[in-house]
Amino acid sequence: MSAPTAFIRRTLALAVAVGALVPATAQADDVLVGVTRGAHEVDGDRVAPRVERVDGSEASRLEDRPGVRFVEPDSTFRATATTSTVPSDLLFTRQWALASADGIGAVGAWWTTRGAGAVIAVVDTGVDLSHPDLAANLWTNAREVPGNGTDDDANGYVDDVHGANVLTGDGAVQDGHGHGTAMSGAAAAAANTIGVTGVAPDARIMPVKALGDDGSGNSSSVITAIRYAVAQGADVINLSLNGPERSLALEETMSAAKAAGVVIVASAGNDGADRDATPSYPASAPDGQVLAVAAQSEDGGLAGFSAHGRSVALAAPGQGVLSTAKGGGYSLSSGTSVATAHVSGAAALLASARPAATPDQIRGALVGGVRRMRLDAQMVGSGGSLDASLAMGRLIPGAGPRVRLAARRLIRSKTGRVALRWRARGAVGAVASYQVRVGRRSFAVRSSTAVRMASQRRTMRLRAGRHRFTVAAFDASGRPLASRAGTVKVAKRKKHRRR
């Protein structure tokens, strides 16, 4: 029998023996006993023993029995794999808010959670219920029987299976305008390989239709929508809407929602005004009832149309944002509305990671974890823009991918070539690229697999002298994960004279 054939036969024999005789579940104190009956070898090849699992208390009694080849613990094995949080949605790379180094750091936050268990109520024009990026993430009212024309849970809304239309008193939340669909996608579109990804792709979307198909509504409908969302267990309420008149009834409703543990996020407005001088509601509500959000442009500053002011908590991507569109497609959105949806998604991530966190704790993490941004004459209260990864670290210290780099010194060879070797440890799946600098030289290293990214080697020629080298690891959105620096001295080659 050839060696390869023998190896395959031995492997199959052991697999069959273990599969047939050892149940899938085992207790921690069980042991495996290998028993051989008769000959141990056939044609020079070792035969795998019969394997049985027995209680650990029997181990000492079985060890000295004839034919028992071994008694050993029933060890635990886990799949060896590297994981990545980068979604494979077709349009993800076009979502600068998520996939760019100038975006919100979503990839880093996703190492902690993608929003599972959190519910975002989108108080808006409704949602496209059949959109392939939204349908799977719709919130479902488990107490309502679909399509029976009855208010089964006696909450005042007939067939509110996936949300409520407070204008008609039923569950007809289909979006006839498109605004609510875009907000829902930016906040929580599913990561399903189809189109775009939301900030919290595993969160649930609760559409509450308070604005008509013309995109407008009134205070009473918004108040009713907030009450519905709170009663149905929403964690975050997205209010991408504005009005010039202050409403004490609305403010009291939002205060009650906050007291119930709900985070409310509102758009600052698209009039370019200073909200401190020209209030707009609900963004200008007092006492920290809402998180007011300005719009950040892709170049890192505030968008020209965005409202601003110290009363505006922070900025978020709000210009040229690719999101879901009515009718099952995708389109670009701009405005403080879509910026608000990004913050609502980030708030859902924090609520998912720490369900017991209060609205003030989530607000503090979001505002305290911003990235400093270029602000000319305009300003926002925090002085920065949304960074979901930094906010997650504020709420849960130590959260996010942890990568360590070990870089060996450059080693001089007889030919003048030197080699740089480095290895990543920890959350290797988060590493998408390296940037290597040696002296004045700089180059990037990328690979399609995390296994190859874990260990790298590059060779180069260097002149004589002292050279500093730096290896830095980055995630898929270009955020730095780890770096390692050092120096190497390349000696001059000695010249030999003839005698």
N, C-alpha and C positions, 0 to 999 in steps of 0.2 A: 504494500500500500504506500502511495506517495505521501510525502510530508503534508502538502496542502490538503489532500483528501482526509488524512488522519486528523488534522486540526479541525476541519469542518465537522467530521463525524463526532469527535469528542465534544465540540461545542453544542451540537444538536442534542447529543445524548444528555448532557447536563441540563440543557434547557427543558427538554421533555421531562426529565426526572423531577426537577424543581417545580415546573408548571403543573405536573400531575399530582404531586404529593404535598405541596406546600400551599395552603390557602392564601388568598390575597392579603388578608389582614392577619397580623401577628401581634402578640403581646410583647412588651419590651423585655420581659424576662424569659422569653422562650429561647430554646437553643435548637440548632440544627445538628442532626446525627447522620453521619455518612456510614452506610452499612454495605459491605461487599460480600457477596455470596460466591464461593468458588474462585475461579481464576481471576487474577487482577489484570492480565494482559492477553490480548488476542493479536497474533501476528506482530508482536512487538509494540502494539499500541495499547496504552493504558485505557481501561474501561472505567467510565464515570460510575461512582457508587450510587446506590439508591439513597435518596435524601428524605429524611422525615423530620418533622418539627414536633418537639415534645416540650413539656413543661420543664422549666429550668431546675426544679427540685430533683429531677431524675438524672441530671447530668453526671454526678459523681458515681451513681450506680451503673451507668452505661459505659463509662470510659474504658473499663478493663474487660469488657465482654469480647469474646472471639468475633472477628469479622467487623468490629467497629473501627473505622479508620480515623474518624475525627469526631469531636464534640466541640461546637463553637457557638458563639452568640448569633442570634438571628438579627444581623445588623440592618440598619436603615440606610437606604439609598435614595438619592434625589436626582432628578434630571439635571444634567450639566448643561447649562445654557446661559448665554448672555442676553439680556433684555434691552430693548430700546423703547423709548416713549415716543419716538417720532412717528406720526401717522403716515400711512401710505395713500392717503386721499389724493386723487389726481391733481387737484388744484392747490394743494397745500403750499407748494413753493411759491405760489403767486400771492399768498397771504402775508404781506410784509409785517403785519401786526403780530403774527405768530412765528413765522419762519426766519425773520431777519434779526440781526444783532441789534437793530434799532427798535425792535418790537417790545413786547411785554414780558419776555422771559417765561413763556408758557411751558416750553419744553422742560425747563428745570423744575417748575412746580408740579408737572405731571409725574415726576418720580415719586411724589408723595401721594397724589390722588388725581383722578380725572373728573371728580365731582360726583361720584356714585353716592346715591342717597339724598342729595340736595335737590331742592325744587325751586325753580325760578319762575315766578309769576310775571308774565309779560303783559302789562296793562296797556293795550294798544288797539290796533285795528283787526286783531285776530291773527290767524296763522294759516298757511297752506297745509291742510291736514294730510295731504297725500304727497308732499314733497319728500323725495327719497332720502334727503339728509335730515329730515325732521320727524317723519312719521314714527320711527322707532324710539324717539326720545320724548314723545308726548306723555305728559302726566295722565294717569287714568284714575277716575273716581270709582273705587272698588264697590261703593255702595249704590251705584246707579246701574240699572239694567239698560243696555243700549237699545234704542229704537222702539221702546214700548209706549212712548207718549205719556209717561207717568213720572212724577217727581218722587222717585223711590226713596230717596234719603230725606225728603221733606225739608230741603234747604231753600225752597223757593224757585228752583230752576229745573225745568223738565229736560231729561236726557242730557244733563251736563256731564257727559262721559269723559271728555278731555278738557273741560273748561267751561266757562259760562259767558254768555252774551248778556250783559246787564242792561242793554238797550231793549232787548226783546224778551228777556226773562226765560231763556232756554239755553240749550247747549250749542246753538248755531254760531260757531266761532270761526267759520271759514273766512279767510281774508279776502276782501274785495278791493283792497287798496294796495297792499304790498309792503307797507311800512313795518307792520308787526312781523311779517315773515322774515324781513331782513334783520330785524333786531333779534329774533329768536335764533337765527343762524349764527350771528356773530357771538351770541352768548353761549349756545349749546348745541350747535350742529353736531351730528354723530360722526365719529371717526370710523368710517365704514368702507374706505377705498373708493368712494364714488365721486365726491366733489370737494367740498370745503370741510373744514373742521372748526368747531366752536371753541371758545376758551375753556369751557367745561363740558367736554364731549360725552361724559357719562351722566351728566345731570338730567333732570326731567324738566320739560317746558310746560308750564300751565298757562295757556292762553286765556286771558280775560278781556273780552271785547268791550271796551268802554268808548272807543272812537268809531264813528261811522265810516262808511266806505269813501267818504270825502275827506277823511283824516281828521275830523274835528269831533269834539264832545264837550261836555260841561262838567262843572265841579261835582254835581250830584252823581254823575255816572262814574267818575274817577273814585269818589268816596265809596260808592257801592262796590266797585271793583276791588279796592283795597280790602274792604271788609270781607269780601268773598275769599280773596287770596289768603288772608290771615286765618279765617275759619277752616279752610281746606288744608292748612299746614305748610304753606309756602315758607321757604327760608329766606328768599330774596325777592324783592319786588322791583321790577324795572319800569321806571316812569320816563320814557323818552318823549316827553311832551312839555309844553310851556304855555303859560297864560299870563297876562299882565295884572290880573286882579288877585289880591290876597284873599284867602278864604280861611276864616277861623275854624269852620267845620272841617275843612280838609286838614288843617294843622292838628286839630284834636284827633282826627282819625289816624294820622301818621304817628302821633305820639303814642296812641294806643297800640299801633302795630309794632312800634319799637319796643314798648313795654312787654309785648308778647314774644319778643325775641326775633323779630323780622328786620332784616337790613333793607332799607329803601335807598335806591340809587336814582338820581334825576339828572336830566340834561340841563346844562347851563344856558343854552340858547345859541342861536346862529346869527345874532344881530351885531356881533362884534363889540357889544357894550360892556362897560364896567358894571358888574352886578352889584358892587357896593354902592354905586350911585344910582343905578337904574335896576331895581329889583325885578325879578321874573319868578313866577311860581309854577311848580313847588320848589324849584332850586333854591330860592331865597328864604325858605322856611327857617325859623329860628331854632336855637337850642339843639343843634346837631341832629335834627330829625331825619335829614337826608344827606347823602353824599352827592354834592353837586359836581358835575364832570365837564371839563372843557375838552376841546378837540385838538389833538396833536397831529401835525403834518409829518410826512415821511422824512423830511429833512431835519427833524428833531426839535422844531419850534412849535409854537401855537399856530393853528390854521388861522388865516386872515379873517375868516368869518366868525371865529369862536368868541363867545363871551368869556370874560375873565374876571379877576378880582380876588381879594383875600378870602371872600366868603365862598369861593369855588375851591373845593377840596384838592382836586388833582386833575391832571390831563390824562388822556388815553387816545390811542390811534383813532382818528376820525376823519381821515381824508383818503379817498381812493381805496376804500376797504372792500374786498371781495366777499360777498355773502350770498345767502340764499335769496331767490326771487320768486314771486308769485308765478304759478304755472309750472313749477318744477325745475326752473333754471337757476342762473346765477347772474349777479350784476354788481357793479361798483356802487358803493354808498359813501356819502360824505355828510358830516354833521356831528354835532354834539350828541345826537341820538345814538348813533352807532358807537361813539366813544363810551357812552353810558352802558351800552350792552356789553362792551368788553369788561368794564368794571363789575357789572352784575355777574358775569361769568367768573371773574376772579374771586368775588365774594362767595360764590357757590363753592369754589374750590376750597376756600378756607373753612366754610361751614361743613363741608364733607370731611375735611381732615380733622376738625375738632368740633363735633356736633354741639358740645356744651358751651362753645364760645358765645359771648354776648355780642349784640350789635356794636357796642362801643369797642370791644376787643377786636372785632373784625375791622371796624373803621380805623382803629389805631394802627393795625398791622398794614392796611392798605396805604394809609397816609404816611406812616413812618417808614415804609419800605419803598418809597418812590425812587426813581432814578432822576438825578438832577438834570435839568434840561435848559436849553438856551431860551431865555426869556428877555425880550428887549424892554420896551416900556410897559409891556403887559406883565401880569403875574397871576399865579394861583397860590392858594394858601400854603400848600406843602412845598411849593417851589419845584415840583417835579412831575413826572409822568408815571403811569402805572407800571409796576414790575411785579408780576405775580410770584416769581421765584423769591425775590427779596421779601415780599410780604409774607410768604409761607414761612420763611426763616424767622421772621419777626414773631409770628404766632406760635411756631413750633421750632425752637432753636435746634439747629443741626439738621433740619429737613433738607431734602434735595440730594442730588447725586454727589457722592464723595469719591474723588479720584486722587490717587497718589502716583507720582512719577518718580521712578528711579532711573537716573541717567549715568551711565559709565563715562569715565573720562575719555577724551579723545586719545587714541593710542597710535603712536607713530610707528610706521613700518619701514622696512629697508628701502622700499621703492618710493618713499615720500608720500604715499597715500595714508590718510588717517581714517579711522572708522568711529562713528558715533552710534552707540547703542542705547536704547531706552525701553523701559517697560512700564505700562500702566497697571495699576491694581485698584481694586474696589469696583465702582460702577463703570466698568469698561464699556458697557453698552451705550453709555452717554457720550462717549468720545466719537466725534464725527470727523475731526481733522486735527493735525498738529501744525504749528508754525515753528520752524527751526531757524535760528539765527546763529551764524558762526562768523565772528568778526563783522565785516560789512555785507556778508552774503546772507540771503534770506530765501527760504523756499517752504512751500506747503507740502504736507503729506496727507493723502487721503486713501481710503480703502473701502471696498463695498461690504466688508464683513468686520464685525467687532473683534473676532479672533485675531485677524491680521493687524487690526489697529492696536491690539494689546502690546505687541512686541515689534519693535522696528529697528532697522539698522540702515545707516546711510554712510557711504564712503565719499571722500573728497580729497583734494590736494590743498595744502596750506603752505604758505611761505614760512620761513623761519621767524620765530618770535612768539609772543604771548597772545593768545586769542581767547576771547570770552565767548561762551556758547550758552544759548537759552533754548529750551524746548518747552512749548506751551500747548496744552490740550484745550480744545474748544468743542462745544456741543453743536447740534445741528443748526441752531439759530445764531451761531457765532459767539456765544457767551463763553468766557474763559472758565475752565474747570480746575486746572492745576498748571503749575510751571516748575521748572527745575533749571538752575543756572550753574555754571562752573567755568573754569579756565583751563587751558592747556598750553604748555610751552613746547614749541617745536624748535629743537636745537639745529644749529647750522651743521651741515655735513662737513666733516673734516676732509681737507685735501691732503693727499699723500704725495710726497715728492720722491722721485726716483734718485737712487744713490748710485 
